Amino acid sequence: MLTKSELEEIRRELETSRNPLFIFHDDGDGLCSFLLCYRYVRRGHGELIKRLFTLTEEYDYLVRRHDPDKIFILDVPEVDQEFIDEAKVPIIWIDHHPIQKRKNVKYFNPRFRSPDKNFPVSYICYKALKTHMWIGMMGSVSDYYLPDFKDEFAEKYPDLISKDVKTAGEALYKTKLGELIRILSFSLKGPMYKVRQHISQLLDMDDPRDVEELADKKTIEKYDKIKKLALKQKPEGKFFIYKYEKGLPFLAELSNEFINLFPDKIVIIARESEGEVRASIRSRKYKVLKPIKEIFKQIPGNGGGHEVACGIMIGANDWQMFLYKLRDKF
């Protein structure tokens, strides 16, 4: 985890920013990290980047659009040096993915000291800012991490989670809190104008139960339909693989749920659209990121994330070859 002085430095960087730009990952951890930071200073701009593995110089337009005095990058696995160099303003990068070597950036990553532990960025932000515990809790659990303030949260919201809950899996799939986290995650689906509306609503919520206002019955029904179809698929050897073509991209949500069902497998949930396959890959036993990076040196594709939980993009024509090579590595 970060040191006390590092957490204080994050807080100072926020407090001394006049017009911060927050760039954050499009999942529960990234969203809650942004909510915590923005609500702490109540100024600046937020930019959610969908399906982002690497922040490249093509996103320089965000800097030109908002003219920030500082940029806070939250829960983004990789940032190109070119983006950092072109930004020409201080960059504070808070992340928990594998360590990257970059220059001219303040880089806060607990993996420098705890390489094998997952401390979500929303957990780090909560520890630095000590405000809106419910946002820190939802972001942490959404990233499959049960934080050390769980019991304190349970005392305040006993209807959402019990002190008896011992794992992130229990919290996600057996509590009212887990239901709210699913609604939070689903609020990032669909057209960007709708996503921005949801984020705007979240910025003014003061109680985790208010997240239920974002519930969309049709979205939940679509998720449950895809999940029902995926449940008909049987694991093959070390893998559970399910690919669909129609429907919203519930890849991370489905892969998290299915790794809970098949903890000894490598779970791959994929969606094909317009000649491209995007997939979310999870494992409890195997480190999958390094082999995937090696495969993408042989065939076109891109991927990023954690050693045991990552996402990929690949051409539909290369999908079967990717699976063949991945199976060969395990």
C-alpha positions as a Markdown table, in Angstrom:
| # | Residue | x | y | z |
|---|---|---|---|---|
| 1 | Met | 0.0 | 0.0 | 0.0 |
| 2 | Leu | 1.0 | 3.6 | -0.3 |
| 3 | Thr | 2.7 | 5.3 | 2.6 |
| 4 | Lys | 1.1 | 8.0 | 4.8 |
| 5 | Ser | 3.2 | 10.7 | 3.1 |
| 6 | Glu | 2.3 | 9.5 | -0.4 |
| 7 | Leu | -1.4 | 9.6 | 0.5 |
| 8 | Glu | -0.9 | 13.1 | 1.9 |
| 9 | Glu | 0.8 | 14.1 | -1.3 |
| 10 | Ile | -2.2 | 13.0 | -3.4 |
| 11 | Arg | -4.4 | 15.0 | -1.2 |
| 12 | Arg | -2.2 | 18.1 | -1.6 |
| 13 | Glu | -2.1 | 17.7 | -5.3 |
| 14 | Leu | -5.8 | 17.8 | -5.4 |
| 15 | Glu | -6.2 | 20.7 | -3.0 |
| 16 | Thr | -3.7 | 22.9 | -5.0 |
| 17 | Ser | -5.3 | 22.2 | -8.4 |
| 18 | Arg | -7.3 | 25.0 | -9.9 |
| 19 | Asn | -8.7 | 23.2 | -12.9 |
| 20 | Pro | -8.0 | 19.5 | -12.7 |
| 21 | Leu | -8.7 | 17.0 | -15.5 |
| 22 | Phe | -9.6 | 13.5 | -14.3 |
| 23 | Ile | -9.2 | 10.7 | -16.8 |
| 24 | Phe | -10.6 | 7.5 | -15.5 |
| 25 | His | -11.2 | 3.9 | -16.5 |
| 26 | Asp | -14.8 | 2.8 | -17.4 |
| 27 | Asp | -15.4 | 0.4 | -14.6 |
| 28 | Gly | -16.6 | 0.6 | -11.0 |
| 29 | Asp | -13.1 | 1.2 | -9.6 |
| 30 | Gly | -12.3 | 4.0 | -12.1 |
| 31 | Leu | -15.7 | 5.7 | -11.7 |
| 32 | Cys | -15.6 | 5.7 | -7.9 |
| 33 | Ser | -12.0 | 7.0 | -7.9 |
| 34 | Phe | -13.2 | 9.9 | -10.0 |
| 35 | Leu | -16.2 | 10.5 | -7.8 |
| 36 | Leu | -14.0 | 10.6 | -4.7 |
| 37 | Cys | -11.5 | 13.0 | -6.2 |
| 38 | Tyr | -14.0 | 15.3 | -7.9 |
| 39 | Arg | -16.3 | 15.5 | -4.9 |
| 40 | Tyr | -13.3 | 16.4 | -2.7 |
| 41 | Val | -12.4 | 19.5 | -4.7 |
| 42 | Arg | -15.7 | 20.2 | -6.6 |
| 43 | Arg | -13.9 | 21.6 | -9.6 |
| 44 | Gly | -12.4 | 20.5 | -12.9 |
| 45 | His | -13.6 | 18.0 | -15.5 |
| 46 | Gly | -13.9 | 14.3 | -15.8 |
| 47 | Glu | -13.4 | 12.2 | -18.9 |
| 48 | Leu | -14.3 | 8.5 | -18.9 |
| 49 | Ile | -12.5 | 6.6 | -21.7 |
| 50 | Lys | -14.4 | 3.5 | -22.7 |
| 51 | Arg | -12.5 | 0.3 | -23.3 |
| 52 | Leu | -9.1 | 2.0 | -22.6 |
| 53 | Phe | -6.0 | -0.1 | -22.1 |
| 54 | Thr | -3.4 | 2.6 | -23.0 |
| 55 | Leu | -3.7 | 6.4 | -22.8 |
| 56 | Thr | -2.0 | 7.4 | -26.0 |
| 57 | Glu | -1.1 | 10.8 | -27.5 |
| 58 | Glu | -4.3 | 10.6 | -29.6 |
| 59 | Tyr | -6.1 | 11.7 | -26.4 |
| 60 | Asp | -4.2 | 15.0 | -26.3 |
| 61 | Tyr | -7.4 | 16.6 | -27.5 |
| 62 | Leu | -8.8 | 16.2 | -24.0 |
| 63 | Val | -6.0 | 18.4 | -22.7 |
| 64 | Arg | -6.7 | 21.0 | -25.4 |
| 65 | Arg | -10.4 | 20.9 | -24.6 |
| 66 | His | -10.2 | 21.5 | -20.9 |
| 67 | Asp | -6.8 | 23.4 | -20.5 |
| 68 | Pro | -6.2 | 21.9 | -17.1 |
| 69 | Asp | -3.4 | 22.9 | -14.7 |
| 70 | Lys | -3.1 | 19.3 | -13.6 |
| 71 | Ile | -4.1 | 15.9 | -14.9 |
| 72 | Phe | -5.1 | 13.0 | -12.7 |
| 73 | Ile | -5.1 | 9.6 | -14.4 |
| 74 | Leu | -7.1 | 7.1 | -12.4 |
| 75 | Asp | -7.0 | 3.3 | -12.8 |
| 76 | Val | -5.5 | 3.3 | -16.3 |
| 77 | Pro | -3.1 | 0.4 | -16.9 |
| 78 | Glu | -0.7 | 2.1 | -19.3 |
| 79 | Val | 0.1 | 5.7 | -20.3 |
| 80 | Asp | 2.4 | 6.4 | -23.3 |
| 81 | Gln | 5.3 | 8.6 | -22.7 |
| 82 | Glu | 4.2 | 10.7 | -25.7 |
| 83 | Phe | 1.0 | 11.6 | -23.9 |
| 84 | Ile | 2.9 | 12.7 | -20.9 |
| 85 | Asp | 5.3 | 14.8 | -22.9 |
| 86 | Glu | 2.6 | 16.4 | -25.0 |
| 87 | Ala | 0.4 | 17.3 | -22.0 |
| 88 | Lys | 2.9 | 19.9 | -20.7 |
| 89 | Val | 1.2 | 20.1 | -17.3 |
| 90 | Pro | 1.8 | 18.1 | -14.1 |
| 91 | Ile | 0.4 | 14.6 | -14.3 |
| 92 | Ile | -0.6 | 12.6 | -11.2 |
| 93 | Trp | -1.1 | 8.9 | -12.1 |
| 94 | Ile | -2.7 | 6.7 | -9.5 |
| 95 | Asp | -2.9 | 3.1 | -10.5 |
| 96 | His | -2.6 | -0.5 | -9.3 |
| 97 | His | -1.8 | -2.4 | -12.4 |
| 98 | Pro | 1.7 | -3.8 | -13.2 |
| 99 | Ile | 4.4 | -1.1 | -12.8 |
| 100 | Gln | 5.3 | 1.0 | -15.9 |
| 101 | Lys | 8.5 | 3.0 | -16.3 |
| 102 | Arg | 7.7 | 6.6 | -17.3 |
| 103 | Lys | 9.4 | 10.0 | -16.9 |
| 104 | Asn | 8.0 | 13.4 | -15.8 |
| 105 | Val | 5.0 | 12.0 | -14.0 |
| 106 | Lys | 4.1 | 11.6 | -10.3 |
| 107 | Tyr | 3.2 | 7.9 | -10.3 |
| 108 | Phe | 1.5 | 6.4 | -7.3 |
| 109 | Asn | 1.2 | 2.6 | -7.4 |
| 110 | Pro | 1.1 | 0.3 | -4.4 |
| 111 | Arg | 2.7 | -2.5 | -6.4 |
| 112 | Phe | 6.1 | -0.9 | -5.7 |
| 113 | Arg | 5.8 | -2.3 | -2.2 |
| 114 | Ser | 3.0 | -4.9 | -2.5 |
| 115 | Pro | 3.5 | -6.5 | -6.0 |
| 116 | Asp | 1.1 | -9.4 | -5.3 |
| 117 | Lys | -1.7 | -7.5 | -3.7 |
| 118 | Asn | -4.7 | -5.8 | -5.3 |
| 119 | Phe | -5.4 | -2.4 | -3.7 |
| 120 | Pro | -8.0 | -0.7 | -6.0 |
| 121 | Val | -7.5 | 2.9 | -6.9 |
| 122 | Ser | -10.8 | 3.8 | -5.2 |
| 123 | Tyr | -9.4 | 2.3 | -2.0 |
| 124 | Ile | -6.3 | 4.4 | -2.4 |
| 125 | Cys | -8.3 | 7.6 | -3.0 |
| 126 | Tyr | -10.5 | 6.9 | 0.0 |
| 127 | Lys | -7.5 | 6.4 | 2.2 |
| 128 | Ala | -6.0 | 9.7 | 0.9 |
| 129 | Leu | -9.2 | 11.8 | 1.2 |
| 130 | Lys | -11.1 | 10.1 | 4.1 |
| 131 | Thr | -14.5 | 11.2 | 2.8 |
| 132 | His | -17.6 | 9.4 | 1.3 |
| 133 | Met | -16.8 | 5.9 | 2.6 |
| 134 | Trp | -19.7 | 4.4 | 0.7 |
| 135 | Ile | -18.0 | 5.4 | -2.6 |
| 136 | Gly | -14.7 | 3.9 | -1.5 |
| 137 | Met | -16.5 | 0.7 | -0.4 |
| 138 | Met | -18.4 | 0.3 | -3.7 |
| 139 | Gly | -15.4 | 0.9 | -5.8 |
| 140 | Ser | -13.2 | -1.5 | -3.8 |
| 141 | Val | -15.7 | -4.3 | -3.8 |
| 142 | Ser | -16.5 | -3.8 | -7.5 |
| 143 | Asp | -12.8 | -4.5 | -8.1 |
| 144 | Tyr | -13.0 | -7.7 | -6.0 |
| 145 | Tyr | -11.4 | -6.3 | -2.9 |
| 146 | Leu | -12.9 | -6.3 | 0.6 |
| 147 | Pro | -11.4 | -3.2 | 2.3 |
| 148 | Asp | -10.3 | -2.9 | 5.9 |
| 149 | Phe | -13.1 | -0.5 | 6.6 |
| 150 | Lys | -15.8 | -3.1 | 5.8 |
| 151 | Asp | -16.9 | -3.5 | 9.4 |
| 152 | Glu | -17.2 | 0.3 | 9.9 |
| 153 | Phe | -19.2 | 0.5 | 6.7 |
| 154 | Ala | -21.4 | -2.4 | 7.9 |
| 155 | Glu | -22.1 | -0.6 | 11.2 |
| 156 | Lys | -23.3 | 2.4 | 9.3 |
| 157 | Tyr | -25.2 | 0.4 | 6.6 |
| 158 | Pro | -26.2 | -2.9 | 8.2 |
| 159 | Asp | -29.0 | -3.4 | 5.6 |
| 160 | Leu | -26.4 | -3.4 | 2.8 |
| 161 | Ile | -23.7 | -5.8 | 4.2 |
| 162 | Ser | -23.1 | -7.8 | 7.3 |
| 163 | Lys | -19.9 | -7.9 | 9.4 |
| 164 | Asp | -20.1 | -11.7 | 8.8 |
| 165 | Val | -19.2 | -11.2 | 5.1 |
| 166 | Lys | -15.6 | -12.4 | 4.7 |
| 167 | Thr | -14.8 | -12.2 | 1.0 |
| 168 | Ala | -15.3 | -9.9 | -1.9 |
| 169 | Gly | -17.2 | -12.6 | -3.7 |
| 170 | Glu | -19.7 | -12.8 | -0.9 |
| 171 | Ala | -20.0 | -9.0 | -0.9 |
| 172 | Leu | -20.6 | -8.9 | -4.6 |
| 173 | Tyr | -23.0 | -11.8 | -5.1 |
| 174 | Lys | -24.8 | -12.3 | -1.7 |
| 175 | Thr | -25.5 | -8.8 | -0.4 |
| 176 | Lys | -27.7 | -5.8 | -1.1 |
| 177 | Leu | -24.4 | -3.9 | -1.6 |
| 178 | Gly | -23.5 | -6.2 | -4.4 |
| 179 | Glu | -26.8 | -5.5 | -6.1 |
| 180 | Leu | -26.1 | -1.7 | -5.9 |
| 181 | Ile | -22.6 | -2.2 | -7.3 |
| 182 | Arg | -24.1 | -4.1 | -10.3 |
| 183 | Ile | -26.4 | -1.1 | -10.9 |
| 184 | Leu | -23.4 | 1.2 | -10.6 |
| 185 | Ser | -21.5 | -0.8 | -13.2 |
| 186 | Phe | -24.5 | -1.0 | -15.5 |
| 187 | Ser | -24.8 | 2.8 | -15.4 |
| 188 | Leu | -21.6 | 3.0 | -17.5 |
| 189 | Lys | -23.2 | 1.0 | -20.4 |
| 190 | Gly | -24.9 | 2.4 | -23.4 |
| 191 | Pro | -24.5 | 5.8 | -25.2 |
| 192 | Met | -22.2 | 8.4 | -23.7 |
| 193 | Tyr | -24.9 | 11.0 | -23.2 |
| 194 | Lys | -26.7 | 8.5 | -21.0 |
| 195 | Val | -23.5 | 7.6 | -19.1 |
| 196 | Arg | -22.8 | 11.3 | -18.5 |
| 197 | Gln | -26.3 | 11.8 | -17.1 |
| 198 | His | -25.7 | 8.9 | -14.6 |
| 199 | Ile | -22.3 | 10.3 | -13.6 |
| 200 | Ser | -23.9 | 13.7 | -13.0 |
| 201 | Gln | -26.5 | 12.1 | -10.8 |
| 202 | Leu | -23.8 | 10.2 | -8.8 |
| 203 | Leu | -21.9 | 13.5 | -8.1 |
| 204 | Asp | -24.8 | 14.7 | -6.0 |
| 205 | Met | -25.8 | 11.4 | -4.2 |
| 206 | Asp | -25.1 | 11.3 | -0.5 |
| 207 | Asp | -26.3 | 7.7 | 0.3 |
| 208 | Pro | -25.4 | 4.4 | -1.4 |
| 209 | Arg | -29.0 | 3.4 | -1.5 |
| 210 | Asp | -29.6 | 6.3 | -3.9 |
| 211 | Val | -27.7 | 4.4 | -6.5 |
| 212 | Glu | -30.9 | 2.4 | -7.0 |
| 213 | Glu | -32.3 | 5.4 | -8.8 |
| 214 | Leu | -30.0 | 4.5 | -11.7 |
| 215 | Ala | -31.4 | 1.0 | -12.1 |
| 216 | Asp | -32.6 | 0.3 | -15.6 |
| 217 | Lys | -34.9 | -2.8 | -15.8 |
| 218 | Lys | -34.2 | -3.4 | -19.5 |
| 219 | Thr | -30.4 | -3.4 | -18.9 |
| 220 | Ile | -30.7 | -5.9 | -16.1 |
| 221 | Glu | -32.9 | -8.1 | -18.2 |
| 222 | Lys | -30.4 | -8.0 | -21.0 |
| 223 | Tyr | -27.6 | -9.0 | -18.7 |
| 224 | Asp | -29.6 | -11.8 | -17.2 |
| 225 | Lys | -30.5 | -13.1 | -20.6 |
| 226 | Ile | -26.8 | -13.3 | -21.7 |
| 227 | Lys | -25.9 | -14.8 | -18.4 |
| 228 | Lys | -28.6 | -17.5 | -18.8 |
| 229 | Leu | -27.2 | -18.4 | -22.2 |
| 230 | Ala | -23.6 | -18.4 | -20.9 |
| 231 | Leu | -24.6 | -20.9 | -18.2 |
| 232 | Lys | -25.4 | -23.4 | -20.9 |
| 233 | Gln | -21.8 | -23.4 | -21.9 |
| 234 | Lys | -19.6 | -26.1 | -20.3 |
| 235 | Pro | -16.0 | -25.6 | -19.3 |
| 236 | Glu | -13.4 | -27.3 | -21.5 |
| 237 | Gly | -10.2 | -28.4 | -19.7 |
| 238 | Lys | -8.7 | -25.4 | -17.9 |
| 239 | Phe | -11.0 | -22.9 | -19.7 |
| 240 | Phe | -14.5 | -21.6 | -19.6 |
| 241 | Ile | -15.1 | -19.6 | -22.8 |
| 242 | Tyr | -18.3 | -17.9 | -23.9 |
| 243 | Lys | -18.7 | -15.5 | -26.9 |
| 244 | Tyr | -21.8 | -13.6 | -27.9 |
| 245 | Glu | -22.6 | -11.1 | -30.7 |
| 246 | Lys | -25.7 | -9.3 | -29.7 |
| 247 | Gly | -26.2 | -7.3 | -26.6 |
| 248 | Leu | -24.4 | -4.7 | -24.4 |
| 249 | Pro | -20.7 | -5.3 | -23.5 |
| 250 | Phe | -21.1 | -6.9 | -20.1 |
| 251 | Leu | -17.7 | -8.5 | -20.4 |
| 252 | Ala | -16.1 | -7.6 | -17.0 |
| 253 | Glu | -19.3 | -8.1 | -15.1 |
| 254 | Leu | -19.9 | -11.6 | -16.6 |
| 255 | Ser | -16.3 | -12.7 | -16.3 |
| 256 | Asn | -16.2 | -11.6 | -12.6 |
| 257 | Glu | -19.4 | -13.6 | -11.9 |
| 258 | Phe | -18.3 | -16.7 | -13.8 |
| 259 | Ile | -14.8 | -16.8 | -12.1 |
| 260 | Asn | -16.8 | -17.0 | -8.9 |
| 261 | Leu | -18.7 | -20.0 | -10.3 |
| 262 | Phe | -15.5 | -21.6 | -11.8 |
| 263 | Pro | -12.6 | -20.5 | -9.6 |
| 264 | Asp | -10.3 | -23.2 | -11.0 |
| 265 | Lys | -10.7 | -22.2 | -14.6 |
| 266 | Ile | -9.5 | -19.5 | -16.9 |
| 267 | Val | -12.7 | -17.6 | -17.7 |
| 268 | Ile | -13.0 | -15.8 | -21.0 |
| 269 | Ile | -16.2 | -13.8 | -21.9 |
| 270 | Ala | -16.0 | -12.3 | -25.3 |
| 271 | Arg | -18.2 | -10.2 | -27.6 |
| 272 | Glu | -17.9 | -9.8 | -31.3 |
| 273 | Ser | -19.0 | -6.6 | -33.1 |
| 274 | Glu | -18.1 | -5.1 | -36.4 |
| 275 | Gly | -15.2 | -7.4 | -37.1 |
| 276 | Glu | -13.6 | -7.1 | -33.7 |
| 277 | Val | -13.6 | -9.3 | -30.6 |
| 278 | Arg | -13.3 | -7.8 | -27.2 |
| 279 | Ala | -12.9 | -10.1 | -24.2 |
| 280 | Ser | -12.5 | -10.1 | -20.5 |
| 281 | Ile | -10.3 | -12.8 | -19.0 |
| 282 | Arg | -10.1 | -13.9 | -15.4 |
| 283 | Ser | -8.3 | -16.5 | -13.4 |
| 284 | Arg | -7.6 | -17.4 | -9.8 |
| 285 | Lys | -4.9 | -19.9 | -10.5 |
| 286 | Tyr | -2.9 | -18.7 | -13.5 |
| 287 | Lys | -1.2 | -15.4 | -14.5 |
| 288 | Val | -2.7 | -14.7 | -17.9 |
| 289 | Leu | -1.4 | -11.2 | -18.8 |
| 290 | Lys | 2.2 | -12.1 | -19.6 |
| 291 | Pro | 1.2 | -15.0 | -22.0 |
| 292 | Ile | -1.4 | -12.8 | -23.7 |
| 293 | Lys | 1.2 | -10.0 | -24.2 |
| 294 | Glu | 3.5 | -12.7 | -25.8 |
| 295 | Ile | 0.8 | -13.8 | -28.1 |
| 296 | Phe | 0.2 | -10.3 | -29.3 |
| 297 | Lys | 3.8 | -10.2 | -30.5 |
| 298 | Gln | 2.9 | -12.9 | -32.9 |
| 299 | Ile | -0.6 | -11.8 | -34.0 |
| 300 | Pro | -2.3 | -8.4 | -34.1 |
| 301 | Gly | -4.1 | -7.4 | -30.9 |
| 302 | Asn | -4.0 | -5.4 | -27.8 |
| 303 | Gly | -4.6 | -6.1 | -24.1 |
| 304 | Gly | -3.9 | -4.8 | -20.6 |
| 305 | Gly | -4.9 | -5.1 | -17.0 |
| 306 | His | -3.8 | -7.3 | -14.1 |
| 307 | Glu | -1.8 | -10.5 | -14.2 |
| 308 | Val | -4.9 | -12.5 | -13.4 |
| 309 | Ala | -7.6 | -10.2 | -14.8 |
| 310 | Cys | -7.3 | -8.4 | -18.0 |
| 311 | Gly | -9.1 | -7.3 | -21.2 |
| 312 | Ile | -8.2 | -7.7 | -24.9 |
| 313 | Met | -9.1 | -6.5 | -28.3 |
| 314 | Ile | -8.5 | -8.6 | -31.4 |
| 315 | Gly | -9.7 | -8.9 | -35.0 |
| 316 | Ala | -12.5 | -11.5 | -35.4 |
| 317 | Asn | -10.4 | -13.3 | -38.0 |
| 318 | Asp | -7.6 | -13.8 | -35.5 |
| 319 | Trp | -9.8 | -14.9 | -32.6 |
| 320 | Gln | -9.5 | -18.7 | -33.0 |
| 321 | Met | -5.8 | -18.4 | -33.5 |
| 322 | Phe | -5.6 | -16.4 | -30.3 |
| 323 | Leu | -7.5 | -19.1 | -28.4 |
| 324 | Tyr | -5.3 | -21.9 | -29.9 |
| 325 | Lys | -2.1 | -20.1 | -28.8 |
| 326 | Leu | -3.5 | -19.3 | -25.4 |
| 327 | Arg | -4.6 | -22.9 | -24.8 |
| 328 | Asp | -1.1 | -24.0 | -25.8 |
| 329 | Lys | 0.4 | -21.9 | -23.0 |
| 330 | Phe | -1.6 | -23.6 | -20.3 |
